[in-house]
């Protein structure tokens, strides 16, 4: 199931902010491009990952699909230069 959401990013190259739709996946890295200066950027999701609860209840089994934790993303997500 695709669960895309609109996020706001701040370009690492120019001071502008922009919004894009993205889906959080097991990859934990987004590659985005600024629509103003066309520079590509990388967003690492790992620093925003919330700790996962460890409560286990009887009868619970492994969930289908990748283990996707919740993320506590800032209102404006900073980007970094993409290395070649």
C-alpha distances in whole Angstrom, upper triangle without the diagonal:
4,6,9,13,16,19,22,24,28,29,31,34,34,34,32,28,25,22,19,15,13,10,12,11,14,16,17,19,18,21,22,25,27,27,31,32,30,30,27,26,24,22,22,20,22,25,22,21,22,23,21,23,25,25,25,26,27,25,22,20,18,14,12,10,12,14,13,16,16,18,21,21,24,24,25,24,27,27,29,30,29,31,32
4,6,10,13,15,19,21,24,26,28,30,31,31,28,25,22,18,15,11,10,7,9,10,13,15,16,17,16,18,18,21,23,24,27,29,26,26,24,23,21,20,20,18,20,23,21,20,21,23,22,24,26,27,27,28,30,27,24,23,20,17,14,12,13,15,13,16,16,17,19,19,22,22,22,21,24,23,26,27,26,28,29
4,7,10,13,16,18,22,24,26,29,29,29,26,23,20,16,13,10,8,6,8,9,13,15,15,16,15,17,18,20,22,23,26,28,26,26,23,22,20,18,19,16,19,21,18,17,19,21,20,22,24,25,26,27,29,27,24,23,21,17,15,14,14,15,12,14,13,14,16,16,18,18,19,18,22,22,24,26,25,28,29
4,7,9,13,15,19,20,23,25,26,25,22,19,16,12,10,6,5,4,8,10,14,15,14,15,13,15,14,17,19,19,22,24,22,23,20,19,18,16,17,15,18,20,17,17,19,22,21,24,27,28,29,30,32,31,27,26,24,20,19,17,16,17,14,15,14,14,16,14,17,16,17,16,19,19,22,24,23,26,27
4,6,10,13,16,19,21,24,24,23,20,16,14,10,8,5,6,6,9,12,16,16,15,15,13,15,14,17,17,18,21,23,22,22,20,18,18,15,17,14,18,19,16,17,18,21,21,24,27,28,29,31,33,32,29,28,26,22,21,19,18,19,15,16,14,13,14,12,14,13,14,13,17,17,21,23,23,26,28
4,7,10,14,16,19,21,20,19,16,13,10,6,5,4,6,9,11,15,18,18,16,16,13,15,13,15,15,15,18,20,19,20,18,17,17,14,17,15,19,19,16,18,20,23,24,26,29,31,32,34,37,36,32,32,29,26,25,23,22,22,18,18,16,14,14,12,13,11,11,11,15,15,19,21,21,25,27
4,7,10,13,16,18,18,16,14,10,8,5,6,6,7,10,11,14,18,17,15,14,12,13,11,13,13,14,16,18,18,18,16,14,14,12,14,13,16,16,14,16,18,21,22,25,28,30,32,34,37,36,33,32,30,27,26,23,22,22,18,17,15,13,12,9,9,8,8,8,11,12,16,18,19,22,25
4,7,10,13,15,14,13,10,7,6,4,7,9,10,13,14,18,20,19,17,15,13,14,11,12,11,12,14,16,16,16,15,13,14,12,14,14,17,17,15,17,19,23,25,28,31,33,35,37,40,40,36,36,33,30,30,27,25,25,21,20,18,15,14,10,9,7,5,6,9,10,14,17,18,22,24
4,6,9,12,11,10,9,5,5,6,8,11,11,14,15,18,20,18,16,14,11,11,9,10,9,11,12,13,13,13,12,10,11,9,12,13,16,15,14,17,20,23,25,28,32,34,36,38,41,41,37,37,34,31,30,28,25,25,21,21,19,15,15,11,10,9,5,5,6,7,11,13,15,18,21
4,6,9,8,7,6,4,7,9,11,14,15,18,18,21,23,21,18,16,13,13,11,11,8,11,11,12,13,12,12,10,11,10,13,15,18,16,16,19,22,25,28,31,34,36,39,41,44,44,40,40,37,34,34,31,28,28,25,24,22,18,17,13,11,10,6,6,5,6,9,12,14,18,20
4,5,6,6,6,6,8,11,12,15,16,19,19,22,24,21,19,16,13,12,9,8,6,9,9,9,10,8,9,8,10,10,14,16,19,18,18,21,24,28,30,33,36,39,41,44,47,46,42,41,38,36,35,32,29,29,26,26,24,21,20,16,14,14,10,9,7,6,8,9,11,15,17
4,6,7,9,10,12,14,15,18,18,21,21,23,24,21,19,16,14,13,11,10,9,12,12,10,11,9,9,7,9,10,13,16,18,17,18,21,24,28,30,34,36,39,41,44,47,47,43,42,39,37,36,33,30,30,27,26,25,21,21,17,16,16,12,10,7,5,5,6,10,13,15
4,7,9,11,13,16,17,20,20,23,24,26,27,24,22,19,17,14,12,11,9,12,10,8,9,7,9,9,12,14,17,19,22,21,22,25,28,31,34,37,40,43,45,48,51,50,47,45,42,40,39,36,33,33,30,30,29,25,24,21,19,19,15,14,11,9,8,8,11,13,15
4,6,9,11,15,16,20,21,24,25,27,29,26,24,21,18,16,14,12,9,11,8,7,10,9,12,11,14,16,19,21,24,23,23,26,29,33,35,38,41,44,46,49,52,52,48,47,44,41,41,37,35,35,32,31,29,26,25,21,19,18,14,14,12,11,11,11,14,17,19
4,7,10,14,16,20,21,24,25,27,29,27,24,22,19,18,15,14,10,12,10,10,13,12,14,13,16,16,19,21,24,22,22,26,28,31,34,37,40,43,45,48,51,51,47,46,43,41,41,38,35,35,31,30,28,25,23,19,17,16,12,13,11,11,12,13,17,20,22
4,7,10,13,17,19,22,23,26,28,26,24,21,18,17,14,12,9,9,8,9,12,12,14,13,16,16,19,20,24,22,22,25,28,31,33,37,40,42,44,47,50,49,46,45,42,40,39,36,34,33,30,29,27,24,22,18,16,14,11,12,11,11,14,15,17,21,23
4,7,10,14,15,19,20,23,25,24,21,19,16,15,12,11,8,9,9,11,13,13,14,13,15,14,17,18,21,20,19,22,25,28,30,33,37,39,41,43,46,46,42,42,39,36,36,33,31,30,27,26,24,20,19,15,13,11,8,9,9,10,13,15,17,21,23
4,7,10,13,16,18,21,24,22,20,18,15,14,10,10,7,7,9,11,12,13,13,13,14,14,17,18,21,21,19,22,25,28,30,33,36,38,40,42,45,44,41,40,37,34,33,31,29,29,25,25,23,20,19,15,14,12,9,10,11,11,14,16,17,21,23
4,7,10,13,15,18,21,20,18,17,13,13,10,11,9,9,12,14,14,15,14,13,15,13,17,16,20,20,18,21,23,27,28,31,34,36,37,39,42,41,38,37,34,31,30,28,26,26,23,23,20,18,17,14,13,11,9,10,12,12,16,17,18,22,24
4,6,10,13,15,19,17,16,14,11,11,8,9,10,10,13,15,14,14,13,13,13,12,15,15,19,20,18,20,22,26,27,30,33,34,36,38,40,39,36,35,32,29,27,25,23,24,20,21,19,17,17,14,14,13,11,11,13,13,16,17,17,21,23
4,7,10,13,17,16,15,14,11,12,10,12,13,13,16,18,17,17,16,15,15,13,16,15,19,20,18,19,21,24,25,28,30,32,33,35,37,36,33,32,29,26,24,21,20,21,18,19,17,16,17,14,15,14,13,13,15,15,18,20,19,23,24
4,7,9,13,12,11,11,8,10,9,12,14,15,18,20,18,18,15,14,13,11,13,12,15,17,15,16,18,22,22,25,27,29,30,32,35,33,30,29,26,23,21,18,17,18,15,16,15,13,15,13,15,14,14,12,15,14,17,18,18,21,22
4,6,10,10,10,11,9,12,12,15,17,19,22,23,21,21,18,16,15,13,13,11,14,17,15,15,17,20,19,22,25,26,27,29,31,30,26,25,22,19,17,15,13,14,11,13,12,12,14,13,16,16,16,14,17,16,19,21,19,22,24
4,7,8,7,9,9,12,13,17,19,21,24,25,23,22,19,16,14,11,11,9,11,14,12,11,13,16,16,19,21,23,24,26,29,28,24,23,20,17,16,13,11,11,8,9,9,9,12,11,14,16,16,14,16,16,18,20,19,22,24
4,5,6,8,9,13,15,18,21,23,26,27,24,23,19,18,15,13,12,10,12,15,14,12,15,16,16,19,21,23,23,25,28,26,23,21,17,15,14,10,8,9,7,10,11,11,15,14,18,19,19,17,19,18,19,21,19,21,23
4,6,9,11,14,17,20,23,26,29,29,26,24,21,19,15,14,12,10,10,14,14,12,14,15,14,18,19,21,22,24,26,25,21,19,16,14,13,9,6,7,6,9,11,12,15,16,19,21,21,18,20,19,20,21,20,21,23
4,5,8,11,14,18,21,23,26,26,23,21,18,15,12,11,10,9,10,13,14,12,16,17,17,21,22,25,25,28,30,29,25,23,19,18,16,13,10,11,10,12,14,13,16,16,19,21,20,17,18,16,17,18,16,17,19
4,7,10,13,17,19,22,25,24,22,20,17,14,11,8,6,5,6,10,10,9,13,15,15,19,21,24,25,28,30,29,26,24,20,19,18,15,12,12,9,10,11,10,13,12,15,18,17,14,15,14,14,16,15,17,19
4,7,10,13,16,19,21,21,19,17,13,10,7,6,5,6,8,11,11,12,16,18,19,23,24,27,29,31,34,33,29,28,24,22,21,18,15,15,13,14,14,13,15,13,15,17,16,13,13,11,11,13,11,13,15
4,6,10,13,15,18,18,16,14,10,8,6,5,7,8,11,13,13,14,18,20,21,25,27,30,31,34,36,35,31,30,26,24,23,19,17,17,15,16,16,14,15,13,15,16,14,11,12,9,11,12,10,13,15
4,7,10,13,16,15,12,11,7,6,5,6,9,11,14,16,16,18,21,24,25,29,31,34,35,37,40,39,35,33,30,27,26,22,20,21,19,20,20,17,19,16,17,18,16,13,12,9,10,10,8,11,12
4,7,9,12,12,9,8,6,5,6,8,11,13,16,17,17,19,23,26,27,30,33,35,37,39,42,41,37,35,32,29,28,25,23,23,21,21,21,18,19,16,16,16,14,11,11,8,10,10,9,13,14
4,6,9,8,6,6,4,6,9,11,14,16,20,20,20,23,26,29,30,34,37,39,41,43,46,44,41,39,36,33,32,28,26,27,24,25,24,22,22,19,19,18,15,13,12,10,11,10,10,13,14
4,5,6,5,6,7,8,11,12,16,18,21,22,21,24,27,30,32,35,38,41,42,45,48,47,43,42,38,36,34,31,29,30,27,27,26,23,22,19,18,17,14,13,12,10,11,11,12,15,17
4,6,5,8,10,11,14,16,19,21,24,25,24,27,30,33,35,38,41,43,45,47,49,48,45,43,40,37,36,33,31,32,29,29,28,25,25,21,20,19,16,15,15,13,15,15,15,19,20
4,6,8,11,13,16,17,21,23,26,26,26,29,32,35,37,40,43,45,47,49,52,51,48,47,43,41,39,36,34,35,32,32,30,27,27,23,21,20,16,16,15,14,16,15,16,19,20
4,6,9,11,15,17,21,23,26,26,26,29,32,35,37,41,44,46,48,50,53,52,48,47,44,41,40,36,34,35,32,32,31,28,28,24,23,21,18,17,15,13,14,13,14,17,17
4,6,9,13,15,19,21,25,25,25,28,31,34,36,39,42,45,46,49,51,50,46,45,41,39,37,34,32,33,30,31,30,27,27,23,23,22,18,17,16,13,14,12,12,15,15
4,7,10,13,17,19,22,23,23,26,29,32,34,38,40,43,45,47,50,49,45,44,40,38,36,33,30,31,29,29,28,25,25,22,21,21,18,16,14,11,10,8,9,11,12
4,7,10,14,16,19,20,21,23,27,29,31,35,37,40,41,44,46,45,42,40,37,34,33,29,27,28,25,26,25,23,23,20,20,20,17,14,13,9,9,7,6,9,10
4,7,10,13,16,16,17,20,23,26,28,31,34,37,38,41,44,43,39,38,34,32,31,28,25,25,23,23,22,20,20,17,17,18,14,11,10,6,5,5,5,9,11
4,6,10,12,13,14,16,20,23,24,28,30,33,35,38,40,40,36,34,31,29,28,25,22,22,20,20,20,17,18,15,16,17,14,11,9,6,5,6,5,9,11
4,6,9,10,11,13,16,19,21,25,27,30,32,35,38,37,33,32,29,27,26,23,20,20,17,17,16,13,14,11,12,14,12,8,7,5,7,9,9,12,15
4,6,7,8,10,14,16,18,22,24,27,29,32,35,35,31,29,26,25,24,21,18,17,15,14,14,11,13,11,12,15,14,10,9,8,9,11,11,13,16
4,6,6,7,10,13,15,19,21,24,26,29,32,31,27,26,23,21,22,19,15,14,12,11,10,8,9,8,11,14,13,10,11,11,12,15,15,17,20
4,5,5,9,11,13,17,19,22,24,27,30,30,26,25,22,21,21,19,15,14,11,10,11,8,10,10,13,16,16,13,13,13,14,17,16,18,21
4,6,9,11,14,17,20,23,25,28,32,32,28,28,25,24,25,22,19,17,14,12,12,9,9,9,11,14,14,11,12,13,13,17,17,19,22
4,6,10,12,16,18,21,24,27,30,30,27,26,24,22,23,21,18,16,13,10,9,5,5,6,8,12,12,10,12,13,15,18,19,21,24
4,7,9,12,15,18,20,23,26,27,23,23,20,19,20,18,15,12,10,7,6,4,6,8,11,15,16,13,15,16,18,21,21,23,26
4,6,9,12,15,18,21,24,25,21,21,19,18,20,19,16,13,10,7,6,5,6,10,13,16,18,16,18,19,21,25,25,27,30
4,7,9,12,15,18,22,23,19,20,18,17,20,19,16,12,11,8,8,9,10,13,16,19,21,19,21,23,24,27,27,29,32
4,6,9,12,15,18,19,16,16,14,14,17,16,14,10,9,6,8,10,12,15,19,21,23,22,24,25,26,29,29,31,33
4,6,9,12,15,17,14,15,14,14,17,18,16,12,12,10,10,13,15,18,21,24,26,25,27,28,30,33,33,34,37
4,6,10,13,15,12,13,13,14,17,18,16,13,14,12,14,16,18,22,25,27,30,28,30,31,32,35,35,36,39
4,7,10,12,10,12,13,14,18,19,18,15,16,14,15,18,20,24,27,29,32,30,33,34,36,39,38,39,42
4,7,9,7,9,11,12,16,18,18,15,17,16,17,21,23,26,29,32,34,33,35,36,38,40,39,41,43
4,6,6,9,12,13,17,19,20,17,19,18,20,23,25,29,32,34,37,35,38,39,40,43,42,44,46
4,6,9,12,14,17,20,21,19,21,21,23,26,29,32,35,37,40,39,41,42,43,46,45,46,48
4,6,10,12,15,18,19,18,20,21,23,26,29,32,36,38,40,38,41,42,43,46,44,46,47
4,7,9,12,15,16,14,17,17,19,23,26,28,32,34,36,35,37,38,39,42,41,42,44
4,6,9,12,13,12,15,16,19,23,26,28,32,34,36,34,36,37,38,40,39,40,41
4,7,9,10,9,12,14,17,20,24,26,30,32,34,31,34,34,35,37,35,36,38
4,6,8,7,10,12,15,18,22,24,27,29,31,29,31,31,33,35,33,35,36
4,7,8,11,13,16,19,23,24,28,30,31,29,31,31,32,34,32,34,35
4,7,9,12,15,17,21,22,26,28,29,26,28,28,29,31,29,30,31
4,6,9,12,15,19,20,23,25,26,24,26,25,26,28,26,27,28
4,6,10,12,16,18,22,24,25,23,25,25,26,28,26,28,30
4,7,9,13,14,18,20,21,19,21,22,23,26,24,26,28
4,6,10,12,16,18,20,18,20,21,23,25,25,27,29
4,7,9,13,15,17,16,18,20,22,25,25,27,30
4,6,9,12,14,12,15,16,19,22,22,24,27
4,7,9,12,11,13,16,18,22,23,25,28
4,7,8,7,10,12,15,19,20,23,26
4,5,6,9,12,15,19,20,23,27
4,6,10,13,16,20,22,25,28
4,6,10,13,16,18,22,25
4,7,10,13,15,19,22
4,7,10,13,16,19
4,7,9,12,15
4,6,9,13
4,6,9
4,6
4
